[in-house]
Amino acid sequence: MKRGLKSIKVAVKRRRVVIINRPFVSPQKSCHRCTKPSGMITPEEAAALCEVSTRTIYRWLESGAIHFSETASEGLLICLSSLAATNISLSEHQP
């Protein structure tokens, strides 16, 4: 007696939680470009969060895909809201 094989496709959604632990975190600021309250993180933290290189983060900055602010005391900080939107739109296009 032959038995038929069945194939099952399973879609898995993965959720990650990333905790950024810094001794001196600046208070939540409003992004000047999107005018929404947003957390601001360093390019290195953004690269770790998106699992890309810092060069990719700077490329996104140069193209205007993500927002940033720069101050003498804190340096370059990236808007988490725009970073999340960019990262979501990129992951939708990847297989």
FIBA-677452 format. One record per atom (N, C-alpha, C): residue in three letters; x, y, z; atom name. Coordinates in Angstrom, 3 decimals, always signed. Atoms other than C-alpha are relative to their C-alpha. Layout:
BEGIN
<atom><code>ala</code><u>X</u><v>Y</v><w>Z</w><site>CA</site></atom>
...
REM end
This chain:
BEGIN
<atom><code>met</code><u>+0.824</u><v>-1.166</v><w>+0.000</w><site>N</site></atom>
<atom><code>met</code><u>+0.000</u><v>+0.000</v><w>+0.000</w><site>CA</site></atom>
<atom><code>met</code><u>+0.885</u><v>+1.253</v><w>+0.000</w><site>C</site></atom>
<atom><code>lys</code><u>-0.793</u><v>-1.245</v><w>+0.089</w><site>N</site></atom>
<atom><code>lys</code><u>+1.444</u><v>+3.400</v><w>-1.036</w><site>CA</site></atom>
<atom><code>lys</code><u>-0.697</u><v>+1.107</v><w>+0.767</w><site>C</site></atom>
<atom><code>arg</code><u>+0.531</u><v>-1.167</v><w>-0.701</w><site>N</site></atom>
<atom><code>arg</code><u>+1.021</u><v>+6.456</v><w>+1.068</w><site>CA</site></atom>
<atom><code>arg</code><u>+0.458</u><v>+1.266</v><w>-0.708</w><site>C</site></atom>
<atom><code>gly</code><u>-0.348</u><v>-1.273</v><w>+0.627</w><site>N</site></atom>
<atom><code>gly</code><u>+0.949</u><v>+9.935</v><w>-0.420</w><site>CA</site></atom>
<atom><code>gly</code><u>+0.682</u><v>+0.926</v><w>+1.002</w><site>C</site></atom>
<atom><code>leu</code><u>-0.691</u><v>-0.966</v><w>-0.858</w><site>N</site></atom>
<atom><code>leu</code><u>+3.290</u><v>+12.551</v><w>+0.953</w><site>CA</site></atom>
<atom><code>leu</code><u>-0.682</u><v>+1.356</v><w>-0.133</w><site>C</site></atom>
<atom><code>lys</code><u>+0.577</u><v>-1.338</v><w>+0.000</w><site>N</site></atom>
<atom><code>lys</code><u>+1.898</u><v>+15.906</v><w>+1.926</w><site>CA</site></atom>
<atom><code>lys</code><u>+1.077</u><v>+0.992</v><w>+0.399</w><site>C</site></atom>
<atom><code>ser</code><u>-0.945</u><v>-1.048</v><w>-0.395</w><site>N</site></atom>
<atom><code>ser</code><u>+3.886</u><v>+19.082</v><w>+2.078</w><site>CA</site></atom>
<atom><code>ser</code><u>-0.779</u><v>+1.111</v><w>+0.703</w><site>C</site></atom>
<atom><code>ile</code><u>+0.618</u><v>-1.065</v><w>-0.781</w><site>N</site></atom>
<atom><code>ile</code><u>+3.124</u><v>+21.788</v><w>+4.564</w><site>CA</site></atom>
<atom><code>ile</code><u>+0.928</u><v>+1.195</v><w>-0.009</w><site>C</site></atom>
<atom><code>lys</code><u>-0.777</u><v>-1.237</v><w>-0.070</w><site>N</site></atom>
<atom><code>lys</code><u>+4.278</u><v>+25.372</v><w>+4.313</w><site>CA</site></atom>
<atom><code>lys</code><u>-0.323</u><v>+0.688</v><w>+1.319</w><site>C</site></atom>
<atom><code>val</code><u>+0.170</u><v>-0.667</v><w>-1.282</w><site>N</site></atom>
<atom><code>val</code><u>+4.825</u><v>+27.155</v><w>+7.585</w><site>CA</site></atom>
<atom><code>val</code><u>+0.637</u><v>+1.378</v><w>-0.084</w><site>C</site></atom>
<atom><code>ala</code><u>-0.533</u><v>-1.370</v><w>-0.036</w><site>N</site></atom>
<atom><code>ala</code><u>+5.225</u><v>+30.910</v><w>+7.876</w><site>CA</site></atom>
<atom><code>ala</code><u>+0.286</u><v>+0.348</v><w>+1.460</w><site>C</site></atom>
<atom><code>val</code><u>-0.412</u><v>-0.341</v><w>-1.357</w><site>N</site></atom>
<atom><code>val</code><u>+7.116</u><v>+32.060</v><w>+10.933</w><site>CA</site></atom>
<atom><code>val</code><u>+0.354</u><v>+1.473</v><w>+0.047</w><site>C</site></atom>
<atom><code>lys</code><u>-0.371</u><v>-1.392</v><w>-0.221</w><site>N</site></atom>
<atom><code>lys</code><u>+7.237</u><v>+35.626</v><w>+12.129</w><site>CA</site></atom>
<atom><code>lys</code><u>+0.867</u><v>+0.044</v><w>+1.235</w><site>C</site></atom>
<atom><code>arg</code><u>-0.954</u><v>-0.091</v><w>-1.096</w><site>N</site></atom>
<atom><code>arg</code><u>+10.127</u><v>+36.499</v><w>+14.338</w><site>CA</site></atom>
<atom><code>arg</code><u>-0.024</u><v>+1.401</v><w>+0.562</w><site>C</site></atom>
<atom><code>arg</code><u>-0.023</u><v>-1.300</v><w>-0.658</w><site>N</site></atom>
<atom><code>arg</code><u>+10.122</u><v>+39.317</v><w>+16.848</w><site>CA</site></atom>
<atom><code>arg</code><u>+1.241</u><v>+0.060</v><w>+0.878</w><site>C</site></atom>
<atom><code>arg</code><u>-1.208</u><v>-0.192</v><w>-0.808</w><site>N</site></atom>
<atom><code>arg</code><u>+13.298</u><v>+40.668</v><w>+18.415</w><site>CA</site></atom>
<atom><code>arg</code><u>-0.199</u><v>+1.170</v><w>+0.931</w><site>C</site></atom>
<atom><code>val</code><u>-0.039</u><v>-1.114</v><w>-0.928</w><site>N</site></atom>
<atom><code>val</code><u>+13.721</u><v>+42.845</v><w>+21.432</w><site>CA</site></atom>
<atom><code>val</code><u>+1.466</u><v>+0.354</v><w>+0.192</w><site>C</site></atom>
<atom><code>val</code><u>-1.373</u><v>-0.465</v><w>-0.157</w><site>N</site></atom>
<atom><code>val</code><u>+16.889</u><v>+44.913</v><w>+21.540</w><site>CA</site></atom>
<atom><code>val</code><u>+0.018</u><v>+1.034</v><w>+1.108</w><site>C</site></atom>
<atom><code>ile</code><u>-0.145</u><v>-0.948</v><w>-1.103</w><site>N</site></atom>
<atom><code>ile</code><u>+17.933</u><v>+46.694</v><w>+24.694</w><site>CA</site></atom>
<atom><code>ile</code><u>+1.322</u><v>+0.720</v><w>-0.168</w><site>C</site></atom>
<atom><code>ile</code><u>-1.198</u><v>-0.820</v><w>+0.102</w><site>N</site></atom>
<atom><code>ile</code><u>+20.384</u><v>+49.555</v><w>+24.354</w><site>CA</site></atom>
<atom><code>ile</code><u>+0.271</u><v>+0.556</v><w>+1.387</w><site>C</site></atom>
<atom><code>asn</code><u>-0.329</u><v>-0.399</v><w>-1.359</w><site>N</site></atom>
<atom><code>asn</code><u>+22.096</u><v>+50.128</v><w>+27.649</w><site>CA</site></atom>
<atom><code>asn</code><u>+1.179</u><v>+0.959</v><w>-0.045</w><site>C</site></atom>
<atom><code>arg</code><u>-1.036</u><v>-1.028</v><w>-0.045</w><site>N</site></atom>
<atom><code>arg</code><u>+24.035</u><v>+53.379</v><w>+27.917</w><site>CA</site></atom>
<atom><code>arg</code><u>-0.067</u><v>+0.675</v><w>+1.360</w><site>C</site></atom>
<atom><code>pro</code><u>+0.035</u><v>-0.656</v><w>-1.302</w><site>N</site></atom>
<atom><code>pro</code><u>+25.071</u><v>+55.113</v><w>+31.102</w><site>CA</site></atom>
<atom><code>pro</code><u>-0.724</u><v>+1.350</v><w>-0.022</w><site>C</site></atom>
<atom><code>phe</code><u>+0.609</u><v>-1.326</v><w>+0.065</w><site>N</site></atom>
<atom><code>phe</code><u>+23.879</u><v>+58.548</v><w>+29.945</w><site>CA</site></atom>
<atom><code>phe</code><u>-0.839</u><v>+0.100</v><w>-1.268</w><site>C</site></atom>
<atom><code>val</code><u>+0.900</u><v>-0.054</v><w>+1.146</w><site>N</site></atom>
<atom><code>val</code><u>+20.876</u><v>+58.321</v><w>+27.638</w><site>CA</site></atom>
<atom><code>val</code><u>-0.670</u><v>+1.366</v><w>-0.025</w><site>C</site></atom>
<atom><code>ser</code><u>+0.651</u><v>-1.303</v><w>+0.117</w><site>N</site></atom>
<atom><code>ser</code><u>+19.604</u><v>+61.620</v><w>+26.336</w><site>CA</site></atom>
<atom><code>ser</code><u>-1.506</u><v>-0.199</v><w>+0.045</w><site>C</site></atom>
<atom><code>pro</code><u>+1.452</u><v>+0.142</v><w>-0.055</w><site>N</site></atom>
<atom><code>pro</code><u>+15.911</u><v>+62.253</v><w>+26.969</w><site>CA</site></atom>
<atom><code>pro</code><u>-0.588</u><v>-0.080</v><w>-1.406</w><site>C</site></atom>
<atom><code>gln</code><u>+0.646</u><v>+0.145</v><w>+1.300</w><site>N</site></atom>
<atom><code>gln</code><u>+13.489</u><v>+61.460</v><w>+24.182</w><site>CA</site></atom>
<atom><code>gln</code><u>-0.193</u><v>+1.366</v><w>-0.636</w><site>C</site></atom>
<atom><code>lys</code><u>+0.077</u><v>-1.266</v><w>+0.719</w><site>N</site></atom>
<atom><code>lys</code><u>+13.563</u><v>+64.179</v><w>+21.554</w><site>CA</site></atom>
<atom><code>lys</code><u>-0.976</u><v>-0.122</v><w>-1.148</w><site>C</site></atom>
<atom><code>ser</code><u>+0.794</u><v>-0.008</v><w>+1.215</w><site>N</site></atom>
<atom><code>ser</code><u>+11.411</u><v>+65.184</v><w>+18.635</w><site>CA</site></atom>
<atom><code>ser</code><u>+0.943</u><v>+0.066</v><w>-1.186</w><site>C</site></atom>
<atom><code>cys</code><u>-0.789</u><v>-0.044</v><w>+1.229</w><site>N</site></atom>
<atom><code>cys</code><u>+12.873</u><v>+64.456</v><w>+15.241</w><site>CA</site></atom>
<atom><code>cys</code><u>-0.388</u><v>+1.270</v><w>-0.744</w><site>C</site></atom>
<atom><code>his</code><u>+0.268</u><v>-1.266</v><w>+0.680</w><site>N</site></atom>
<atom><code>his</code><u>+13.185</u><v>+67.741</v><w>+13.347</w><site>CA</site></atom>
<atom><code>his</code><u>-0.658</u><v>-0.198</v><w>-1.355</w><site>C</site></atom>
<atom><code>arg</code><u>+0.571</u><v>+0.224</v><w>+1.329</w><site>N</site></atom>
<atom><code>arg</code><u>+12.218</u><v>+66.170</v><w>+10.016</w><site>CA</site></atom>
<atom><code>arg</code><u>-1.389</u><v>-0.622</v><w>+0.038</w><site>C</site></atom>
<atom><code>cys</code><u>+1.330</u><v>+0.629</v><w>-0.019</w><site>N</site></atom>
<atom><code>cys</code><u>+9.291</u><v>+63.936</v><w>+10.956</w><site>CA</site></atom>
<atom><code>cys</code><u>-0.875</u><v>+0.584</v><w>+1.104</w><site>C</site></atom>
<atom><code>thr</code><u>+0.693</u><v>-0.713</v><w>-1.091</w><site>N</site></atom>
<atom><code>thr</code><u>+8.260</u><v>+66.089</v><w>+13.967</w><site>CA</site></atom>
<atom><code>thr</code><u>-0.754</u><v>-0.924</v><w>+0.954</w><site>C</site></atom>
<atom><code>lys</code><u>+0.596</u><v>+0.939</v><w>-0.951</w><site>N</site></atom>
<atom><code>lys</code><u>+7.384</u><v>+63.007</v><w>+16.012</w><site>CA</site></atom>
<atom><code>lys</code><u>+0.985</u><v>-0.230</v><w>+1.131</w><site>C</site></atom>
<atom><code>pro</code><u>-0.920</u><v>+0.387</v><w>-1.069</w><site>N</site></atom>
<atom><code>pro</code><u>+8.788</u><v>+62.178</v><w>+19.423</w><site>CA</site></atom>
<atom><code>pro</code><u>+0.637</u><v>-1.338</v><w>-0.367</w><site>C</site></atom>
<atom><code>ser</code><u>-0.701</u><v>+1.204</v><w>+0.414</w><site>N</site></atom>
<atom><code>ser</code><u>+11.418</u><v>+59.573</v><w>+18.730</w><site>CA</site></atom>
<atom><code>ser</code><u>+1.249</u><v>-0.178</v><w>+0.831</w><site>C</site></atom>
<atom><code>gly</code><u>-1.282</u><v>+0.271</v><w>-0.625</w><site>N</site></atom>
<atom><code>gly</code><u>+14.291</u><v>+57.900</v><w>+20.449</w><site>CA</site></atom>
<atom><code>gly</code><u>+1.099</u><v>+0.296</v><w>-0.999</w><site>C</site></atom>
<atom><code>met</code><u>-1.133</u><v>-0.297</v><w>+0.869</w><site>N</site></atom>
<atom><code>met</code><u>+17.665</u><v>+58.867</v><w>+19.064</w><site>CA</site></atom>
<atom><code>met</code><u>+1.153</u><v>-0.906</v><w>+0.412</w><site>C</site></atom>
<atom><code>ile</code><u>-1.093</u><v>+0.925</v><w>-0.287</w><site>N</site></atom>
<atom><code>ile</code><u>+20.528</u><v>+56.374</v><w>+18.792</w><site>CA</site></atom>
<atom><code>ile</code><u>+1.191</u><v>+0.302</v><w>-0.887</w><site>C</site></atom>
<atom><code>thr</code><u>-1.234</u><v>-0.220</v><w>+0.768</w><site>N</site></atom>
<atom><code>thr</code><u>+24.097</u><v>+56.357</v><w>+17.503</w><site>CA</site></atom>
<atom><code>thr</code><u>-0.019</u><v>-0.863</v><w>-1.266</w><site>C</site></atom>
<atom><code>pro</code><u>-0.086</u><v>+0.825</v><w>+1.204</w><site>N</site></atom>
<atom><code>pro</code><u>+24.995</u><v>+54.999</v><w>+14.047</w><site>CA</site></atom>
<atom><code>pro</code><u>+0.414</u><v>-1.452</v><w>+0.301</w><site>C</site></atom>
<atom><code>glu</code><u>-0.445</u><v>+1.351</v><w>-0.357</w><site>N</site></atom>
<atom><code>glu</code><u>+26.724</u><v>+52.013</v><w>+15.678</w><site>CA</site></atom>
<atom><code>glu</code><u>-1.158</u><v>-0.809</v><w>+0.585</w><site>C</site></atom>
<atom><code>glu</code><u>+1.164</u><v>+0.673</v><w>-0.567</w><site>N</site></atom>
<atom><code>glu</code><u>+23.592</u><v>+51.170</v><w>+17.672</w><site>CA</site></atom>
<atom><code>glu</code><u>-1.029</u><v>-0.312</v><w>-1.084</w><site>C</site></atom>
<atom><code>ala</code><u>+0.934</u><v>+0.207</v><w>+1.107</w><site>N</site></atom>
<atom><code>ala</code><u>+21.458</u><v>+51.577</v><w>+14.539</w><site>CA</site></atom>
<atom><code>ala</code><u>+0.443</u><v>-1.182</v><w>-0.866</w><site>C</site></atom>
<atom><code>ala</code><u>-0.523</u><v>+1.109</v><w>+0.801</w><site>N</site></atom>
<atom><code>ala</code><u>+23.719</u><v>+49.186</v><w>+12.620</w><site>CA</site></atom>
<atom><code>ala</code><u>-0.245</u><v>-1.339</v><w>+0.700</w><site>C</site></atom>
<atom><code>ala</code><u>+0.237</u><v>+1.228</v><w>-0.759</w><site>N</site></atom>
<atom><code>ala</code><u>+23.468</u><v>+46.568</v><w>+15.370</w><site>CA</site></atom>
<atom><code>ala</code><u>-1.488</u><v>-0.348</v><w>+0.014</w><site>C</site></atom>
<atom><code>leu</code><u>+1.439</u><v>+0.201</v><w>-0.050</w><site>N</site></atom>
<atom><code>leu</code><u>+19.703</u><v>+47.011</v><w>+15.572</w><site>CA</site></atom>
<atom><code>leu</code><u>-0.535</u><v>-0.559</v><w>-1.314</w><site>C</site></atom>
<atom><code>cys</code><u>+0.468</u><v>+0.423</v><w>+1.328</w><site>N</site></atom>
<atom><code>cys</code><u>+19.195</u><v>+46.544</v><w>+11.809</w><site>CA</site></atom>
<atom><code>cys</code><u>+0.800</u><v>-1.157</v><w>-0.585</w><site>C</site></atom>
<atom><code>glu</code><u>-0.893</u><v>+1.070</v><w>+0.467</w><site>N</site></atom>
<atom><code>glu</code><u>+21.924</u><v>+43.900</v><w>+11.468</w><site>CA</site></atom>
<atom><code>glu</code><u>+0.624</u><v>+0.336</v><w>-1.357</w><site>C</site></atom>
<atom><code>val</code><u>-0.715</u><v>-0.458</v><w>+1.197</w><site>N</site></atom>
<atom><code>val</code><u>+23.752</u><v>+45.924</v><w>+8.803</w><site>CA</site></atom>
<atom><code>val</code><u>+1.295</u><v>+0.662</v><w>+0.465</w><site>C</site></atom>
<atom><code>ser</code><u>-1.252</u><v>-0.677</v><w>-0.350</w><site>N</site></atom>
<atom><code>ser</code><u>+27.128</u><v>+47.649</v><w>+8.672</w><site>CA</site></atom>
<atom><code>ser</code><u>-0.267</u><v>+1.488</v><w>+0.268</w><site>C</site></atom>
<atom><code>thr</code><u>+0.139</u><v>-1.438</v><w>-0.228</w><site>N</site></atom>
<atom><code>thr</code><u>+27.673</u><v>+51.211</v><w>+9.838</w><site>CA</site></atom>
<atom><code>thr</code><u>+0.061</u><v>+0.748</v><w>-1.337</w><site>C</site></atom>
<atom><code>arg</code><u>-0.060</u><v>-0.619</v><w>+1.328</w><site>N</site></atom>
<atom><code>arg</code><u>+28.518</u><v>+52.034</v><w>+6.218</w><site>CA</site></atom>
<atom><code>arg</code><u>-1.392</u><v>+0.052</v><w>-0.636</w><site>C</site></atom>
<atom><code>thr</code><u>+1.369</u><v>+0.017</v><w>+0.515</w><site>N</site></atom>
<atom><code>thr</code><u>+24.967</u><v>+51.023</v><w>+5.252</w><site>CA</site></atom>
<atom><code>thr</code><u>-0.828</u><v>+1.086</v><w>+0.676</w><site>C</site></atom>
<atom><code>ile</code><u>+0.717</u><v>-1.046</v><w>-0.728</w><site>N</site></atom>
<atom><code>ile</code><u>+23.604</u><v>+53.323</v><w>+7.948</w><site>CA</site></atom>
<atom><code>ile</code><u>+0.364</u><v>+1.372</v><w>-0.570</w><site>C</site></atom>
<atom><code>tyr</code><u>-0.419</u><v>-1.289</v><w>+0.578</w><site>N</site></atom>
<atom><code>tyr</code><u>+25.692</u><v>+56.215</v><w>+6.573</w><site>CA</site></atom>
<atom><code>tyr</code><u>-0.534</u><v>+0.173</v><w>-1.417</w><site>C</site></atom>
<atom><code>arg</code><u>+0.588</u><v>-0.073</v><w>+1.335</w><site>N</site></atom>
<atom><code>arg</code><u>+24.459</u><v>+55.381</v><w>+3.054</w><site>CA</site></atom>
<atom><code>arg</code><u>-1.474</u><v>+0.419</v><w>+0.091</w><site>C</site></atom>
<atom><code>trp</code><u>+1.397</u><v>-0.383</v><w>-0.196</w><site>N</site></atom>
<atom><code>trp</code><u>+20.865</u><v>+55.606</v><w>+4.304</w><site>CA</site></atom>
<atom><code>trp</code><u>-0.110</u><v>+1.463</v><w>+0.405</w><site>C</site></atom>
<atom><code>leu</code><u>-0.012</u><v>-1.414</v><w>-0.388</w><site>N</site></atom>
<atom><code>leu</code><u>+21.718</u><v>+58.951</v><w>+5.927</w><site>CA</site></atom>
<atom><code>leu</code><u>+0.216</u><v>+0.899</v><w>-1.206</w><site>C</site></atom>
<atom><code>glu</code><u>-0.333</u><v>-0.810</v><w>+1.176</w><site>N</site></atom>
<atom><code>glu</code><u>+23.258</u><v>+60.292</v><w>+2.722</w><site>CA</site></atom>
<atom><code>glu</code><u>-1.140</u><v>+0.056</v><w>-0.999</w><site>C</site></atom>
<atom><code>ser</code><u>+1.108</u><v>+0.031</v><w>+0.962</w><site>N</site></atom>
<atom><code>ser</code><u>+20.251</u><v>+59.225</v><w>+0.642</w><site>CA</site></atom>
<atom><code>ser</code><u>-1.261</u><v>+0.678</v><w>+0.545</w><site>C</site></atom>
<atom><code>gly</code><u>+1.164</u><v>-0.639</v><w>-0.605</w><site>N</site></atom>
<atom><code>gly</code><u>+17.825</u><v>+60.853</v><w>+3.094</w><site>CA</site></atom>
<atom><code>gly</code><u>-1.060</u><v>-0.991</v><w>+0.457</w><site>C</site></atom>
<atom><code>ala</code><u>+0.973</u><v>+1.018</v><w>-0.398</w><site>N</site></atom>
<atom><code>ala</code><u>+16.109</u><v>+57.551</v><w>+3.913</w><site>CA</site></atom>
<atom><code>ala</code><u>-0.284</u><v>+0.032</v><w>+1.495</w><site>C</site></atom>
<atom><code>ile</code><u>+0.198</u><v>-0.114</v><w>-1.442</w><site>N</site></atom>
<atom><code>ile</code><u>+16.614</u><v>+58.081</v><w>+7.642</w><site>CA</site></atom>
<atom><code>ile</code><u>+0.376</u><v>+1.396</v><w>+0.463</w><site>C</site></atom>
<atom><code>his</code><u>-0.208</u><v>-1.342</v><w>-0.540</w><site>N</site></atom>
<atom><code>his</code><u>+16.580</u><v>+61.236</v><w>+9.731</w><site>CA</site></atom>
<atom><code>his</code><u>+1.071</u><v>-0.035</v><w>+1.079</w><site>C</site></atom>
<atom><code>phe</code><u>-1.033</u><v>-0.088</v><w>-1.028</w><site>N</site></atom>
<atom><code>phe</code><u>+19.305</u><v>+62.432</v><w>+12.044</w><site>CA</site></atom>
<atom><code>phe</code><u>+0.044</u><v>+1.405</v><w>+0.571</w><site>C</site></atom>
<atom><code>ser</code><u>-0.308</u><v>-1.315</v><w>-0.552</w><site>N</site></atom>
<atom><code>ser</code><u>+20.339</u><v>+65.253</v><w>+14.288</w><site>CA</site></atom>
<atom><code>ser</code><u>+1.443</u><v>-0.060</v><w>+0.473</w><site>C</site></atom>
<atom><code>glu</code><u>-1.407</u><v>-0.044</v><w>-0.380</w><site>N</site></atom>
<atom><code>glu</code><u>+23.834</u><v>+66.352</v><w>+15.118</w><site>CA</site></atom>
<atom><code>glu</code><u>+0.233</u><v>+1.190</v><w>+0.916</w><site>C</site></atom>
<atom><code>thr</code><u>-0.320</u><v>-1.067</v><w>-0.949</w><site>N</site></atom>
<atom><code>thr</code><u>+24.986</u><v>+68.325</v><w>+18.130</w><site>CA</site></atom>
<atom><code>thr</code><u>+1.458</u><v>-0.139</v><w>+0.411</w><site>C</site></atom>
<atom><code>ala</code><u>-1.393</u><v>+0.032</v><w>-0.429</w><site>N</site></atom>
<atom><code>ala</code><u>+28.388</u><v>+69.222</v><w>+19.475</w><site>CA</site></atom>
<atom><code>ala</code><u>+0.181</u><v>-0.915</v><w>+1.214</w><site>C</site></atom>
<atom><code>ser</code><u>-0.149</u><v>+0.788</v><w>-1.222</w><site>N</site></atom>
<atom><code>ser</code><u>+27.739</u><v>+67.527</v><w>+22.807</w><site>CA</site></atom>
<atom><code>ser</code><u>-0.310</u><v>-1.482</v><w>-0.196</w><site>C</site></atom>
<atom><code>glu</code><u>+0.405</u><v>+1.390</v><w>+0.147</w><site>N</site></atom>
<atom><code>glu</code><u>+26.025</u><v>+64.309</v><w>+21.623</w><site>CA</site></atom>
<atom><code>glu</code><u>+0.485</u><v>-0.642</v><w>-1.290</w><site>C</site></atom>
<atom><code>gly</code><u>-0.434</u><v>+0.555</v><w>+1.280</w><site>N</site></atom>
<atom><code>gly</code><u>+27.374</u><v>+63.900</v><w>+18.092</w><site>CA</site></atom>
<atom><code>gly</code><u>-1.192</u><v>-0.322</v><w>-0.890</w><site>C</site></atom>
<atom><code>leu</code><u>+1.026</u><v>+0.384</v><w>+0.964</w><site>N</site></atom>
<atom><code>leu</code><u>+25.339</u><v>+62.230</v><w>+15.357</w><site>CA</site></atom>
<atom><code>leu</code><u>-0.958</u><v>-0.992</v><w>+0.643</w><site>C</site></atom>
<atom><code>leu</code><u>+1.030</u><v>+0.888</v><w>-0.534</w><site>N</site></atom>
<atom><code>leu</code><u>+22.053</u><v>+60.657</v><w>+16.484</w><site>CA</site></atom>
<atom><code>leu</code><u>-1.051</u><v>-0.241</v><w>-1.070</w><site>C</site></atom>
<atom><code>ile</code><u>+0.935</u><v>+0.410</v><w>+1.037</w><site>N</site></atom>
<atom><code>ile</code><u>+19.578</u><v>+58.779</v><w>+14.303</w><site>CA</site></atom>
<atom><code>ile</code><u>-1.388</u><v>-0.172</v><w>+0.591</w><site>C</site></atom>
<atom><code>cys</code><u>+1.408</u><v>+0.092</v><w>-0.387</w><site>N</site></atom>
<atom><code>cys</code><u>+15.780</u><v>+58.974</v><w>+14.532</w><site>CA</site></atom>
<atom><code>cys</code><u>-0.464</u><v>-1.452</v><w>-0.108</w><site>C</site></atom>
<atom><code>leu</code><u>+0.460</u><v>+1.390</v><w>-0.002</w><site>N</site></atom>
<atom><code>leu</code><u>+14.386</u><v>+55.579</v><w>+15.539</w><site>CA</site></atom>
<atom><code>leu</code><u>-1.252</u><v>-0.203</v><w>-0.854</w><site>C</site></atom>
<atom><code>ser</code><u>+1.225</u><v>+0.130</v><w>+0.802</w><site>N</site></atom>
<atom><code>ser</code><u>+11.033</u><v>+56.229</v><w>+13.828</w><site>CA</site></atom>
<atom><code>ser</code><u>+0.324</u><v>-0.171</v><w>-1.475</w><site>C</site></atom>
<atom><code>ser</code><u>-0.352</u><v>+0.111</v><w>+1.421</w><site>N</site></atom>
<atom><code>ser</code><u>+12.602</u><v>+56.790</v><w>+10.412</w><site>CA</site></atom>
<atom><code>ser</code><u>+0.821</u><v>-1.254</v><w>-0.261</w><site>C</site></atom>
<atom><code>leu</code><u>-0.789</u><v>+1.223</v><w>+0.143</w><site>N</site></atom>
<atom><code>leu</code><u>+15.021</u><v>+53.904</v><w>+10.973</w><site>CA</site></atom>
<atom><code>leu</code><u>-0.925</u><v>-1.215</v><w>-0.059</w><site>C</site></atom>
<atom><code>ala</code><u>+0.947</u><v>+1.112</v><w>+0.000</w><site>N</site></atom>
<atom><code>ala</code><u>+12.137</u><v>+51.541</v><w>+11.765</w><site>CA</site></atom>
<atom><code>ala</code><u>-0.754</u><v>-0.056</v><w>-1.327</w><site>C</site></atom>
<atom><code>ala</code><u>+0.716</u><v>-0.034</v><w>+1.274</w><site>N</site></atom>
<atom><code>ala</code><u>+10.252</u><v>+52.657</v><w>+8.636</w><site>CA</site></atom>
<atom><code>ala</code><u>+0.892</u><v>-0.481</v><w>-1.141</w><site>C</site></atom>
<atom><code>thr</code><u>-0.938</u><v>+0.423</v><w>+1.040</w><site>N</site></atom>
<atom><code>thr</code><u>+13.340</u><v>+52.146</v><w>+6.462</w><site>CA</site></atom>
<atom><code>thr</code><u>+0.263</u><v>-1.483</v><w>+0.100</w><site>C</site></atom>
<atom><code>asn</code><u>-0.304</u><v>+1.411</v><w>-0.203</w><site>N</site></atom>
<atom><code>asn</code><u>+14.139</u><v>+48.766</v><w>+7.968</w><site>CA</site></atom>
<atom><code>asn</code><u>-1.189</u><v>-0.879</v><w>-0.384</w><site>C</site></atom>
<atom><code>ile</code><u>+1.193</u><v>+0.767</v><w>+0.361</w><site>N</site></atom>
<atom><code>ile</code><u>+10.534</u><v>+47.562</v><w>+7.512</w><site>CA</site></atom>
<atom><code>ile</code><u>-0.160</u><v>-0.044</v><w>-1.505</w><site>C</site></atom>
<atom><code>ser</code><u>+0.172</u><v>-0.026</v><w>+1.448</w><site>N</site></atom>
<atom><code>ser</code><u>+10.392</u><v>+48.677</v><w>+3.887</w><site>CA</site></atom>
<atom><code>ser</code><u>+1.069</u><v>-0.834</v><w>-0.700</w><site>C</site></atom>
<atom><code>leu</code><u>-1.044</u><v>+0.831</v><w>+0.597</w><site>N</site></atom>
<atom><code>leu</code><u>+13.702</u><v>+46.944</v><w>+3.133</w><site>CA</site></atom>
<atom><code>leu</code><u>-0.278</u><v>-1.479</v><w>+0.213</w><site>C</site></atom>
<atom><code>ser</code><u>+0.262</u><v>+1.414</v><w>-0.263</w><site>N</site></atom>
<atom><code>ser</code><u>+12.671</u><v>+43.665</v><w>+4.774</w><site>CA</site></atom>
<atom><code>ser</code><u>-1.167</u><v>-0.524</v><w>-0.821</w><site>C</site></atom>
<atom><code>glu</code><u>+1.121</u><v>+0.435</v><w>+0.841</w><site>N</site></atom>
<atom><code>glu</code><u>+9.453</u><v>+43.572</v><w>+2.712</w><site>CA</site></atom>
<atom><code>glu</code><u>+0.472</u><v>-0.348</v><w>-1.412</w><site>C</site></atom>
<atom><code>his</code><u>-0.485</u><v>+0.235</v><w>+1.350</w><site>N</site></atom>
<atom><code>his</code><u>+11.491</u><v>+43.583</v><w>-0.514</w><site>CA</site></atom>
<atom><code>his</code><u>+0.965</u><v>-1.174</v><w>-0.081</w><site>C</site></atom>
<atom><code>gln</code><u>-0.943</u><v>+1.111</v><w>+0.003</w><site>N</site></atom>
<atom><code>gln</code><u>+13.874</u><v>+40.825</v><w>+0.542</w><site>CA</site></atom>
<atom><code>gln</code><u>-0.761</u><v>-1.310</v><w>+0.005</w><site>C</site></atom>
<atom><code>pro</code><u>+0.698</u><v>+1.284</v><w>+0.017</w><site>N</site></atom>
<atom><code>pro</code><u>+12.933</u><v>+37.182</v><w>-0.138</w><site>CA</site></atom>
<atom><code>pro</code><u>+0.001</u><v>-0.661</v><w>+1.352</w><site>C</site></atom>
REM end
